[in-house]
Amino acid sequence: MHRFYSPSKNISNNKIIISDMHEAHHLKGALRIKPNEEVIVFDEHGNEYRCLVQEISKAVALAIKEIILNQKKEEAVKISIACAIP
């Protein structure tokens, strides 16, 4: 499923507007996404929204189907760096 970025100021309680010219062009022109297709939108806080494309014009209007809130978890990866003696 395709993922797109939208700042949280463009996200209301049940609708998202992708007004960024480059993101909208990528959605319309490059990926050729049509109305009633599902996409995922994320914001700067790490929240994800499963959406349904409603309208495609200069901006893209999306209806929110499901909200997946950010749940920060500690990374399980531990990295150690060592230098070999030449």
Secondary structure, 3 states (H helix, E strand, C coil): CCEEECCHHHECCCEEEECCHHHHHHHHHHCCCCCCCEEEEECCCCCEEEEEEEEECCCEEEEEEEEECCCCCCCCCCCCCCCCCC
